[in-house]
Amino acid sequence: MQDFVQWFRQAAPYIHAFRGRTFVIALGGEVVRDGKFATLTHDINLLTSLGVRLIVVHGARPQIEARIAERGLEGRYLNGIRVTDQPSLECVIQAAGHVRVEIESWLSMGLPNSPMANADIRVSAGNFITAQPMGVRDGVDLQYTGEVRKVDTTAINYRMDDGELVLISTIGYSPTGEIFNLTLEDVATSTAIALKADKLLFLFGQDGVINDAGELQTELTALAAEHFLAEHPDANDDVSLYLPCAIRSVRNGVQRAHLISNNVDGSLLMELFTHDGIGTMISREPLETLRQATIDDIGRMLALIEPLEDQGVLVKRGRELLEREVHRYSVLEHDGKTIGIVAIHPFPNSKMAELACLVIHPDYRDEDRGADLLRHVEQQARGLGIEKLFALTTRTSHWFVERGFKQASVDDLPMEKKELYNYQRRSKVFIKVLQR
């Protein structure tokens, strides 16, 4: 009992953190075929009861192969991808439909004195995936084998907002009404990326990524995972299949991807609610660094600043001024590329400082790196004993207001800055009181 109490207390932070988060769980048809989904249903019920927004993507490969064999058809593959002709497509539709119904039946259980007692899992399935044909690859026409073209995130979010679990099969539909057979990994990865999911979890037949010493790699950055694949071209088939998808997902906005064994009862809960987990977790590599600028950065800084100066968004500074004040600037780098800059100009007599020249490269503005630069300047200001941070802007008033600044007047500026104020630009003044 003490072990249980200790585990429950350790799980509490995860329980709190996962509420309202979006998880995509991908599982192959063998999980249903081998009877493992019955116990997995209990864990899915627990996650839904904790407020996790769930999408379950299921495959049906073994069921498809069984139906093809029953009809005496020949299964054809190209690099592990099924060549889907018309007779095979009929088998795909039948198998996927059967698996979907079986999953829904398990999720509908509510037996008393069982983990599903009083369960209220409402399942929503539909045509959420728009597909397109893979076409001809290596001289082979894949016919009705397709790939994801678009994910209907609006419809999926609507269902999840209504408290439903979304169930997605590996079947997609074209705008012209054609039906395509898709791969599990493509549907799951594309769905997770489109939804900006917090987690993508692949349940597969291995423990995770195993190194040369036979040790499970519980955590990998995307970069380390890429190195592993490059160094192990003959890695286990499942790892070679799913690890690239995990890398792709975290590089495109998914917070974490997990490779978990489907052979261990409770593996999903052990991965999510314990510190070390039971599988392999992949996260985006820490390529970004924020540091003080040096004279060697001036050229790259000018490349970011000058387009905005030409548009009138920023005041013209020039190389000489940047060189004299370079110690006031910080640069944000992504994989060696300068993608952001910001400056702080202290006015110690007034216990104020100016936040200036906050610029983010256009290709990197999606994840609000500007807020990271703002926090960096705030930290610098506090270290200098500054009590208020101010900014002058002609274009980005709302951005500053949303981050705690309040509009002020020119008279509220330090005397030295007020004397240099450009009344022709008519920049608006915003001030933020720094909390200690």
C-alpha positions in Angstrom: 0.0 0.0 0.0 2.9 2.4 0.7 4.3 1.7 -2.8 0.9 2.6 -4.2 0.6 5.8 -2.2 4.1 6.8 -3.3 3.4 6.1 -7.0 0.1 8.0 -6.9 1.9 11.0 -5.4 4.6 10.9 -8.0 1.9 10.6 -10.7 0.0 13.7 -9.5 2.1 16.3 -11.5 1.5 14.3 -14.7 -2.2 14.1 -14.0 -2.4 17.8 -13.6 -0.2 18.5 -16.6 -2.2 16.2 -19.0 -5.6 17.7 -18.4 -6.8 19.3 -21.6 -3.9 18.1 -23.6 -4.2 16.4 -27.0 -2.7 12.9 -27.4 -2.7 10.9 -30.6 -2.4 7.2 -30.0 -1.4 5.0 -33.0 -1.9 1.2 -32.9 -1.6 -1.5 -35.5 -4.3 -4.0 -36.3 -2.3 -6.7 -34.4 -3.3 -5.1 -31.1 -6.9 -5.8 -31.8 -6.2 -9.2 -33.5 -4.2 -10.5 -30.5 -6.8 -9.3 -27.9 -4.6 -6.7 -26.4 -7.0 -3.9 -27.0 -9.3 -5.2 -24.3 -6.9 -4.2 -21.5 -5.7 -1.1 -23.5 -9.4 0.1 -23.3 -9.0 0.4 -19.5 -6.1 2.7 -19.9 -7.8 4.8 -22.5 -10.8 5.1 -20.2 -8.5 6.4 -17.4 -7.0 9.0 -19.7 -10.4 10.3 -20.8 -11.5 10.5 -17.2 -8.5 12.6 -16.5 -9.5 15.1 -19.2 -7.0 14.1 -21.9 -8.3 14.8 -25.4 -7.7 11.6 -27.3 -7.4 10.6 -31.0 -6.9 6.9 -31.6 -5.6 6.0 -35.1 -5.8 2.3 -35.8 -4.3 0.1 -38.6 -5.7 -3.1 -40.0 -2.8 -4.7 -41.8 -3.1 -8.3 -40.4 -6.9 -8.2 -40.9 -6.4 -7.0 -44.5 -3.9 -9.8 -45.2 -6.3 -12.3 -43.8 -9.1 -11.2 -46.1 -6.8 -11.1 -49.1 -5.7 -14.7 -48.4 -9.4 -15.8 -48.0 -10.2 -14.5 -51.4 -7.1 -16.1 -52.9 -5.6 -12.8 -53.9 -1.9 -12.0 -54.1 -0.6 -9.3 -51.8 1.9 -7.0 -53.4 4.3 -4.6 -51.7 6.7 -1.9 -52.7 9.2 -1.0 -50.0 6.8 -2.2 -47.3 3.8 -0.3 -48.8 0.9 -2.3 -50.1 0.0 -1.9 -53.8 -3.7 -1.5 -53.5 -5.7 -2.6 -56.6 -9.5 -2.7 -56.7 -9.9 -6.2 -55.2 -7.4 -5.4 -52.5 -9.2 -2.1 -51.8 -12.4 -4.0 -51.1 -10.5 -6.1 -48.5 -9.1 -2.9 -47.0 -12.6 -1.4 -46.6 -14.0 -4.5 -45.1 -11.1 -5.1 -42.7 -10.9 -1.5 -41.5 -14.6 -1.4 -40.9 -14.5 -4.6 -38.9 -11.6 -3.3 -36.7 -13.3 0.0 -36.2 -16.5 -1.6 -35.0 -14.6 -4.0 -32.7 -12.7 -1.0 -31.1 -16.0 0.9 -30.6 -17.5 -2.2 -29.0 -14.7 -2.4 -26.5 -14.8 1.3 -25.7 -18.6 1.0 -25.1 -18.2 -1.4 -22.2 -19.4 -0.5 -18.8 -19.3 -3.7 -16.8 -19.7 -3.2 -13.0 -16.7 -4.1 -10.8 -14.3 -3.5 -13.7 -12.1 -0.7 -14.8 -14.8 0.3 -17.3 -17.5 0.6 -14.7 -19.5 3.9 -15.3 -17.3 4.6 -18.3 -18.8 7.2 -20.6 -16.6 7.2 -23.6 -18.3 8.6 -26.6 -16.6 7.7 -29.9 -16.7 9.8 -33.0 -15.5 8.5 -36.4 -15.8 10.1 -39.7 -14.2 11.3 -42.9 -11.5 13.4 -41.2 -8.7 12.6 -43.7 -8.5 13.9 -47.2 -6.2 11.7 -49.3 -4.4 11.8 -52.6 -2.9 8.9 -54.6 0.8 8.0 -54.1 0.9 7.5 -57.8 3.8 5.8 -59.5 6.9 5.0 -57.4 10.0 3.3 -58.9 7.9 2.4 -62.0 5.1 0.8 -60.0 1.6 2.2 -60.0 0.4 2.0 -56.4 -3.2 2.6 -57.6 -5.5 3.0 -54.6 -2.7 3.4 -52.1 -2.7 7.0 -51.0 -1.2 9.5 -48.6 -2.6 12.2 -46.4 -3.4 15.5 -48.2 -5.3 17.3 -45.4 -6.6 16.7 -41.9 -9.9 18.2 -40.9 -8.7 19.7 -37.7 -11.8 21.8 -37.3 -14.1 18.8 -37.2 -11.8 16.8 -34.9 -11.4 19.6 -32.4 -15.2 20.1 -32.5 -15.7 16.5 -31.5 -13.0 16.6 -28.8 -14.4 19.9 -27.4 -17.7 18.0 -27.0 -15.9 15.4 -24.9 -15.7 12.7 -27.6 -12.8 10.3 -28.4 -12.0 10.6 -32.1 -11.3 7.3 -33.9 -9.5 7.4 -37.2 -9.0 4.6 -39.6 -6.3 4.3 -42.3 -8.8 5.2 -45.0 -8.9 8.5 -46.8 -11.2 10.1 -49.3 -10.4 12.4 -52.2 -12.5 15.5 -53.1 -13.7 13.5 -56.1 -15.0 10.7 -53.8 -12.3 8.1 -54.4 -11.2 5.9 -51.5 -7.6 5.3 -50.7 -5.7 2.9 -48.4 -3.3 4.9 -46.2 -0.5 3.8 -43.9 -0.9 4.0 -40.1 2.2 6.0 -39.6 1.3 8.6 -42.2 -2.2 9.1 -40.8 -1.1 9.3 -37.2 1.9 11.6 -37.9 0.0 13.9 -40.2 -2.9 14.1 -37.7 -0.6 14.9 -34.7 1.2 17.6 -36.7 -2.0 19.2 -38.0 -3.5 19.3 -34.5 -0.2 20.5 -32.9 -0.7 17.6 -30.5 1.1 17.5 -27.2 2.0 13.8 -27.7 2.1 11.2 -30.5 2.3 7.7 -29.1 3.1 4.7 -31.3 2.3 1.3 -29.8 4.5 -1.2 -31.6 6.1 -4.6 -31.2 9.4 -3.5 -29.6 10.4 -2.0 -26.2 11.7 1.2 -27.9 15.0 2.2 -29.4 17.8 -0.1 -28.2 21.5 1.0 -28.4 24.5 -1.2 -29.2 24.9 -2.2 -25.6 21.3 -3.5 -25.5 20.1 -0.7 -23.4 16.7 1.1 -23.9 17.1 4.7 -24.8 14.4 6.3 -22.7 15.0 9.8 -24.2 16.3 11.0 -27.5 16.4 14.4 -29.2 15.4 14.4 -32.8 19.0 15.0 -33.8 20.2 12.0 -31.7 17.5 9.9 -33.2 18.6 10.9 -36.7 22.1 9.9 -35.9 20.9 6.5 -34.6 19.1 5.8 -37.8 22.2 6.8 -39.9 24.4 4.6 -37.8 21.9 1.7 -37.8 20.6 1.3 -41.3 19.6 -2.3 -40.5 17.7 -1.4 -37.3 14.6 -3.3 -36.3 11.8 -2.9 -38.9 9.4 -1.3 -36.5 12.1 1.2 -35.3 13.0 2.0 -38.9 9.3 2.6 -39.7 8.2 4.6 -36.7 11.3 6.5 -35.5 11.4 8.7 -38.6 7.8 9.6 -38.1 8.5 10.5 -34.5 11.3 12.7 -35.7 9.1 14.3 -38.3 6.4 15.0 -35.8 8.5 16.8 -33.2 10.3 18.8 -35.9 6.8 20.1 -37.0 5.3 21.2 -33.7 4.4 18.0 -31.8 5.8 18.4 -28.2 6.8 14.8 -27.6 6.7 11.5 -29.5 6.8 8.1 -27.9 7.6 4.6 -29.1 6.0 2.1 -26.6 5.8 -1.7 -26.6 2.3 -3.1 -27.1 3.4 -6.4 -25.5 3.4 -5.0 -21.9 0.1 -4.6 -20.1 -0.1 -1.0 -18.9 2.8 0.2 -21.0 0.8 3.4 -21.9 0.3 4.4 -18.3 3.9 3.5 -17.3 5.2 5.7 -20.1 3.0 8.6 -19.3 2.9 8.6 -15.5 6.4 7.6 -14.4 9.6 9.6 -14.6 11.7 7.2 -16.6 8.8 5.7 -18.6 9.0 2.3 -20.3 9.6 3.2 -24.0 11.6 5.9 -25.9 10.5 9.5 -25.9 11.7 11.8 -28.7 11.7 15.6 -28.3 12.8 18.4 -30.6 16.6 19.0 -30.3 17.8 22.1 -28.5 19.2 23.8 -31.5 18.4 27.3 -30.3 20.7 29.5 -28.2 20.4 33.0 -26.9 23.6 34.9 -26.2 25.1 38.4 -26.1 26.0 39.7 -29.6 29.6 40.3 -30.7 31.1 42.4 -33.5 31.1 39.3 -35.7 27.3 39.3 -35.6 26.8 42.8 -37.1 26.4 41.6 -40.7 23.7 39.1 -39.8 22.0 41.6 -37.5 21.8 44.1 -40.3 20.3 41.5 -42.6 17.4 41.2 -40.2 17.1 44.8 -39.4 17.4 46.6 -42.8 14.2 45.2 -44.4 12.2 46.5 -41.4 14.1 49.9 -41.5 13.1 50.2 -45.2 9.5 49.6 -44.3 9.6 52.2 -41.6 8.9 49.7 -38.8 12.3 50.3 -37.2 14.4 53.5 -36.9 17.5 53.4 -39.1 20.6 52.6 -37.0 23.5 51.9 -39.4 26.5 49.8 -39.0 28.6 52.3 -36.9 25.9 52.7 -34.3 25.4 48.9 -34.0 29.1 48.4 -33.6 29.3 51.0 -30.8 26.3 49.5 -29.0 26.7 45.8 -29.8 27.1 45.0 -26.1 23.5 46.1 -25.7 22.2 43.4 -28.1 21.4 39.8 -27.8 21.1 37.3 -30.7 18.9 34.2 -31.0 20.4 31.5 -33.1 18.8 28.4 -34.6 21.4 25.8 -35.7 24.0 28.5 -36.3 21.6 30.9 -38.1 20.7 34.2 -36.5 16.9 34.3 -36.3 16.3 37.0 -33.7 17.8 40.1 -32.0 16.9 42.4 -29.2 18.5 45.3 -27.4 18.3 46.8 -24.0 19.2 50.5 -23.3 19.3 51.3 -19.6 18.5 54.7 -18.1 19.7 54.1 -14.5 18.8 57.5 -13.1 15.2 56.8 -13.9 15.4 53.1 -13.1 14.0 52.5 -16.5 15.2 50.7 -19.6 14.2 50.6 -23.3 13.4 47.4 -25.0 14.5 48.1 -28.6 15.0 46.5 -32.0 13.1 43.3 -31.2 13.2 41.4 -34.5 12.4 37.8 -35.5 13.2 36.3 -38.9 9.9 35.9 -40.8 10.4 32.1 -41.1 10.5 31.7 -37.3 7.6 33.8 -36.0 5.1 31.0 -35.5 6.3 29.9 -32.0 6.3 33.4 -30.4 10.1 33.6 -30.0 9.6 37.3 -29.5 8.2 36.5 -26.0 11.4 34.6 -25.3 13.4 37.6 -26.2 11.2 39.8 -24.0 11.7 37.5 -21.0 15.4 37.7 -21.7 15.4 41.5 -21.6 13.3 41.5 -18.5 15.8 39.3 -16.7 18.6 41.6 -17.8 16.7 44.6 -16.6 16.1 43.2 -13.2 19.8 42.4 -12.8 20.5 46.0 -13.4 18.0 47.2 -10.8 15.6 48.4 -13.4 12.0 48.8 -12.3 10.2 49.7 -15.6 10.7 48.6 -19.2 9.5 50.8 -22.0 9.1 50.4 -25.8 8.4 52.7 -28.7 6.4 51.3 -31.6 4.4 52.3 -34.6 3.1 48.9 -35.7 3.0 46.3 -32.9 0.9 48.0 -30.2 -1.3 44.9 -29.5 1.7 42.6 -29.1 3.0 44.7 -26.2 -0.4 45.1 -24.6 -0.9 41.3 -24.7 2.4 41.0 -22.8 1.7 43.3 -19.9 2.6 46.7 -21.3 0.4 49.7 -20.8 0.2 52.7 -23.1 1.8 55.8 -21.7 2.8 59.2 -22.9 6.1 60.8 -24.0 6.2 62.7 -20.7 6.5 59.3 -18.9 9.8 58.6 -20.6 13.2 59.3 -19.0 14.4 62.8 -19.7 17.3 61.7 -21.9 14.9 59.6 -24.1 12.2 62.3 -24.2 14.8 64.8 -25.6 15.5 62.4 -28.5 11.8 61.5 -29.2 11.0 61.7 -32.9 7.7 63.5 -33.2 7.5 62.9 -36.9 7.4 59.1 -36.4 4.8 59.6 -33.6 5.7 56.2 -32.0 3.4 55.1 -29.3 4.9 54.6 -25.8 4.3 51.5 -23.8 5.6 50.8 -20.3 5.7 47.6 -18.2 6.3 47.5 -14.5 8.7 44.6 -13.7 7.7 42.3 -10.9 10.4 41.2 -8.5 
